[in-house]
């Protein structure tokens, strides 16, 4: 009778265990060991507890990293666990190590104030077993355009480190209240310049009257299709955005098409629509898992209250029962104040709102859309419930910048 191997799941690796983790990732991924070292060891906020690993008979055999992300939803901020650096020593595959790590990480995130978890993957079935589910996003593709000169008084210049504070200011102003964008403090920006997402991209700036008013990043790639990772601007630079975009494309002589993820209100979104050969793409890589629904709703409460106050329901009383999978919450709005409770008011008549956990996440990030029904995407019973959901979760100008991928 063959004995079962001794398997342990833990976090906060020792220096030697962390080195073993980097060795596994370097073996599993073609980008090499240094890619993962540069991302983790140059992160001044790195917490060893976010590095998880499984050992077999004392040998590090599998690893998964949690990247703490703080994303905006209007004026609210949610704590998201980005799941990345997933790797298993080929000698130990097939015995469920990664699934064990994902389960342990989920429980740890529940205990550490995480609201939801996001991972970027193309192999969906593996992560669906652990509770993550694909929420599709949209992208745009168009043939690489010829260069366009910027408007008079604007010039396109290469990035220099002395401009970093100006880039941070542009990012903060453009993304204030813009859903799905990350909070980037000063330390994050300083660290970012050392991370692969930045060093494996080129950055161009728009200067006007001696000030930097826009910037863009394009991935370093010799492929026929390349991604714009980020293109952010101040209002005064809107007319120069297309020129910046075409200048970024010229940095990639081998590229035939340029791709981007864009909110609808971005000048490039309209520019793409005007190009006869442009096309919209389904980006099926973002998978989500609800971690702590109550925590999420409590953090969203001020933003939801603001949305109701700005709607036709502002002076009404609302009693809403929100069901998200097995979770149930009662939202009571009166006298322009919103309360979120885990207990119903026995004297109130509640309007029922039913979403599955992934539809709730999608509604929070992108805005509520009426589902087609079925087990996975329940249909609201009436138009009144749908109208309230559209008030709570209106369409968002949401964007996740590829610079922040993990």
C-alpha positions in Angstrom: 0.0 0.0 0.0 1.5 3.3 -1.1 1.4 6.0 1.6 0.1 9.5 0.7 2.8 12.2 0.5 2.9 14.8 3.2 1.4 18.0 1.8 1.3 21.4 3.6 -0.2 24.7 2.5 1.3 27.9 4.0 2.1 31.5 3.4 4.9 33.9 4.4 7.8 31.8 3.0 11.3 31.9 4.4 14.0 33.5 2.2 15.0 30.1 0.9 11.4 29.1 0.2 10.9 32.3 -1.7 13.9 31.6 -3.8 12.5 28.1 -4.5 9.2 29.8 -5.5 11.0 32.1 -8.0 12.8 29.0 -9.4 9.5 27.3 -10.0 8.0 30.3 -11.7 11.1 30.8 -13.8 10.9 27.2 -15.0 7.1 27.3 -15.7 6.9 30.6 -17.5 9.0 31.7 -20.5 9.5 35.2 -19.2 12.0 33.8 -16.7 12.7 34.0 -13.0 13.8 37.7 -13.0 10.4 38.8 -14.2 8.8 37.6 -10.9 11.6 38.8 -8.8 11.5 42.3 -10.3 7.7 42.5 -9.7 7.7 41.3 -6.1 11.0 42.4 -4.6 10.6 46.0 -6.0 7.2 46.4 -4.3 7.7 48.5 -1.2 4.3 47.4 0.1 5.0 43.7 -0.3 3.6 41.6 2.5 5.1 38.0 2.7 1.7 36.8 3.9 0.4 37.3 0.4 2.8 34.7 -1.0 1.3 31.2 -0.7 3.0 27.9 -1.4 2.4 24.1 -1.1 5.2 21.7 -0.1 5.4 18.0 -0.8 7.6 16.1 1.7 9.0 19.5 2.7 9.9 20.6 -0.9 8.2 23.7 -2.4 6.1 22.4 -5.2 3.4 25.0 -6.0 2.8 28.7 -5.5 0.2 31.4 -6.0 0.6 35.1 -5.3 -2.1 37.5 -4.0 -1.6 41.1 -5.2 -3.7 43.5 -3.0 -5.4 46.0 -5.3 -7.5 49.0 -4.2 -10.0 49.9 -6.9 -12.4 52.8 -7.2 -16.1 52.5 -7.6 -17.3 56.1 -7.8 -15.9 57.6 -4.6 -15.8 54.2 -2.8 -12.7 52.0 -2.7 -12.9 48.2 -2.7 -10.1 45.8 -1.7 -9.5 43.2 -4.4 -7.2 40.2 -4.3 -5.4 39.9 -7.6 -4.4 36.3 -8.2 -1.2 35.7 -10.2 2.1 34.0 -10.4 0.4 30.6 -10.4 2.9 27.9 -10.9 3.5 24.2 -10.0 6.6 22.2 -10.4 5.9 19.8 -13.3 6.9 16.9 -11.1 4.0 17.6 -8.8 1.2 18.4 -11.1 -2.2 16.6 -11.0 -2.4 16.2 -7.2 -4.5 19.3 -6.6 -1.9 21.6 -5.1 -3.0 24.7 -6.8 -6.7 24.1 -6.0 -5.7 23.6 -2.3 -3.9 27.0 -2.4 -6.8 28.8 -4.0 -9.2 27.5 -1.3 -6.8 28.5 1.5 -6.2 31.9 -0.1 -10.0 32.5 -0.3 -10.4 31.9 3.4 -7.4 34.1 4.2 -8.9 36.9 2.1 -12.2 36.6 3.9 -10.3 37.2 7.2 -8.3 40.2 5.8 -10.9 42.6 4.5 -10.9 41.6 0.8 -14.2 42.2 -1.0 -13.6 40.2 -4.2 -10.9 38.5 -6.2 -9.7 39.0 -9.8 -7.5 36.9 -11.9 -6.5 37.1 -15.5 -6.5 33.8 -17.3 -7.2 32.1 -20.6 -7.7 28.6 -19.1 -11.1 29.2 -17.4 -12.2 25.7 -16.4 -9.3 25.3 -13.9 -10.3 28.4 -11.9 -14.0 27.8 -12.2 -13.5 24.7 -10.0 -12.4 27.1 -7.2 -15.3 29.6 -7.7 -13.9 32.2 -10.1 -16.0 33.0 -13.1 -15.4 34.8 -16.4 -16.8 38.3 -16.7 -16.1 39.3 -20.3 -14.8 42.8 -21.2 -14.6 44.6 -24.5 -11.5 45.9 -26.4 -10.9 47.6 -29.8 -8.6 46.8 -32.6 -7.6 48.7 -35.7 -4.9 48.7 -38.3 -1.9 50.8 -37.2 -2.6 54.4 -38.3 -0.2 56.7 -40.0 1.2 59.4 -37.8 -0.8 62.6 -37.1 0.8 65.8 -36.1 -0.3 67.2 -32.7 -2.2 70.5 -32.6 -0.2 73.7 -32.6 1.4 74.3 -29.3 1.5 70.7 -28.3 4.6 68.4 -28.7 5.2 64.7 -28.1 8.3 63.9 -26.1 9.8 60.8 -24.5 9.3 60.0 -20.8 11.9 61.1 -18.3 11.8 60.3 -14.6 11.6 64.0 -13.8 8.0 64.0 -15.1 6.8 61.3 -12.8 4.9 63.6 -10.4 3.1 65.2 -13.4 2.1 61.8 -14.6 0.7 60.9 -11.2 -1.3 64.2 -11.2 -2.7 63.4 -14.6 -3.7 59.9 -13.6 -5.4 61.1 -10.4 -7.3 63.9 -12.1 -8.5 61.7 -15.0 -9.5 58.8 -12.9 -11.1 60.6 -10.0 -14.3 58.6 -9.5 -13.7 56.4 -12.5 -14.6 52.8 -11.7 -12.2 49.9 -11.9 -9.1 52.1 -11.8 -6.5 51.4 -9.1 -5.5 53.7 -6.3 -1.8 54.6 -7.0 -0.1 56.4 -4.2 3.4 57.9 -4.5 5.1 54.7 -3.4 3.2 52.7 -6.0 4.4 55.1 -8.8 8.0 54.9 -7.6 7.8 51.1 -7.5 6.0 50.9 -10.8 9.0 52.2 -12.7 10.9 49.1 -11.7 8.2 46.6 -12.5 8.0 44.5 -15.7 4.7 46.2 -16.8 6.6 49.5 -17.1 10.1 48.4 -18.2 8.5 46.2 -20.9 6.7 49.2 -22.4 7.5 52.6 -24.0 6.1 55.8 -22.7 5.5 59.0 -24.6 4.2 62.3 -23.3 2.3 65.4 -24.6 3.8 68.7 -23.5 1.9 72.0 -23.7 3.1 75.3 -22.4 5.9 73.6 -20.5 3.5 71.2 -18.7 3.0 67.5 -19.3 -0.8 67.1 -20.1 -1.0 63.5 -21.4 0.9 60.3 -21.4 0.6 56.9 -23.1 2.2 53.5 -22.8 2.6 50.8 -25.5 3.9 47.3 -24.9 7.3 46.4 -26.2 6.5 43.7 -28.7 7.6 42.5 -32.2 4.2 40.9 -32.7 1.7 42.0 -35.4 -0.8 43.0 -32.7 0.3 45.3 -29.8 -1.7 46.7 -26.9 -1.9 50.3 -25.7 -1.5 49.7 -22.0 -2.6 53.2 -20.9 -3.4 56.5 -22.4 -4.5 59.2 -19.9 -4.9 63.0 -20.4 -6.0 66.3 -18.9 -9.1 67.9 -20.4 -6.9 70.5 -22.2 -5.1 67.7 -24.0 -8.1 66.0 -25.5 -7.4 67.3 -28.9 -3.8 65.8 -28.8 -4.8 62.3 -27.7 -5.1 60.8 -31.3 -1.7 62.3 -32.2 -0.2 60.7 -29.1 -1.9 57.4 -30.0 -0.4 57.4 -33.6 3.0 58.3 -32.2 2.9 55.3 -29.9 2.0 53.0 -32.8 5.1 54.3 -34.8 7.3 52.9 -32.0 6.3 49.4 -33.2 7.5 49.0 -36.8 6.4 45.3 -37.0 2.9 46.0 -35.7 -0.1 45.7 -38.1 -2.8 46.3 -35.6 -3.1 48.3 -32.4 -5.4 47.2 -29.6 -6.8 49.0 -26.5 -9.2 48.8 -23.7 -11.1 52.0 -23.5 -14.0 53.6 -21.6 -16.7 54.9 -23.9 -16.0 58.6 -23.0 -12.3 58.4 -24.2 -11.5 60.3 -27.4 -9.8 57.1 -28.8 -13.1 55.2 -28.4 -14.8 57.6 -30.9 -11.7 57.6 -33.1 -11.8 53.7 -33.3 -15.5 53.9 -34.3 -14.6 56.2 -37.2 -12.1 53.8 -38.7 -13.7 51.5 -41.3 -11.5 48.5 -40.5 -11.7 48.8 -36.7 -13.4 46.0 -34.8 -14.6 45.3 -31.3 -13.0 42.4 -29.5 -14.2 40.2 -26.7 -11.5 40.0 -24.0 -12.2 36.8 -22.2 -9.5 36.9 -19.5 -11.0 38.6 -16.4 -12.3 36.1 -13.9 -13.9 37.2 -10.6 -14.9 35.6 -7.3 -17.0 37.2 -4.5 -15.0 37.1 -1.3 -17.1 39.1 1.3 -20.4 40.5 0.0 -21.3 42.2 3.3 -17.9 44.0 3.4 -18.4 45.1 -0.2 -21.9 46.5 0.3 -20.8 48.4 3.5 -17.9 50.1 1.6 -20.3 50.9 -1.3 -23.0 52.3 1.0 -22.1 56.0 0.8 -21.8 55.7 -3.0 -25.1 53.9 -3.3 -26.7 56.5 -1.0 -25.3 59.3 -3.3 -26.8 57.6 -6.4 -30.2 57.3 -4.8 -30.1 60.9 -3.7 -29.4 61.9 -7.3 -32.2 59.9 -8.7 -36.0 60.0 -9.0 -36.1 58.0 -5.7 -34.4 60.8 -3.8 -37.3 61.8 -1.6 -39.0 58.4 -1.4 -38.6 55.5 1.0 -37.1 52.3 -0.3 -37.0 48.9 1.3 -34.9 46.5 -0.8 -34.0 42.9 -0.2 -30.9 42.1 -2.2 -30.0 38.5 -2.8 -26.6 37.5 -4.1 -26.4 33.8 -4.1 -26.7 32.6 -0.6 -26.2 36.1 0.9 -29.2 38.3 1.8 -29.1 41.9 2.7 -31.8 44.5 3.4 -31.3 48.1 2.1 -33.4 50.7 3.8 -33.5 54.2 2.4 -35.4 57.0 4.2 -34.8 60.7 4.9 -32.1 60.6 2.2 -30.1 58.1 4.2 -29.2 54.5 3.3 -28.7 51.7 5.7 -27.4 48.2 4.9 -28.5 45.5 7.3 -28.4 41.7 7.6 -31.8 41.7 9.2 -35.2 42.8 7.7 -37.4 45.4 9.3 -40.5 43.3 10.2 -42.8 46.2 9.5 -41.5 47.0 6.0 -42.6 45.7 2.6 -39.4 44.8 0.6 -38.8 44.9 -3.1 -36.8 41.8 -4.1 -33.6 42.2 -6.1 -31.9 39.0 -7.1 -28.4 38.7 -8.6 -25.9 36.0 -8.6 -22.5 36.9 -7.0 -20.9 37.4 -10.4 -23.7 39.5 -11.8 -23.4 41.7 -8.6 -19.7 42.1 -9.2 -20.3 42.9 -12.9 -23.0 45.4 -11.9 -20.7 47.1 -9.4 -17.9 47.4 -11.9 -19.7 48.1 -15.2 -23.3 48.8 -14.3 -26.4 46.6 -14.2 -27.7 45.0 -17.3 -30.9 43.0 -17.5 -29.9 39.3 -17.6 -31.4 36.7 -20.0 -32.6 34.6 -17.1 -31.6 31.1 -16.2 -29.8 29.6 -13.2 -26.6 31.6 -13.7 -28.2 35.0 -14.5 -31.6 35.3 -12.8 -34.1 37.7 -14.4 -35.7 40.4 -12.3 -39.4 39.8 -11.7 -40.5 43.2 -12.9 -39.4 46.4 -14.4 -39.5 48.2 -11.1 -36.8 46.0 -9.7 -34.7 46.5 -12.8 -35.1 50.3 -12.6 -33.9 50.3 -9.0 -30.9 48.2 -9.9 -30.0 50.6 -12.7 -30.2 53.4 -10.1 -27.9 51.5 -7.7 -25.6 50.3 -10.4 -25.7 52.7 -13.4 -23.4 52.2 -16.4 -19.8 53.0 -15.5 -17.0 54.5 -17.5 -14.9 51.6 -16.2 -11.3 50.7 -17.2 -8.6 48.5 -15.8 -5.2 49.6 -17.1 -2.9 46.9 -18.5 -0.1 48.7 -16.7 -1.5 47.3 -13.5 -1.8 43.7 -14.7 -0.3 41.1 -12.3 
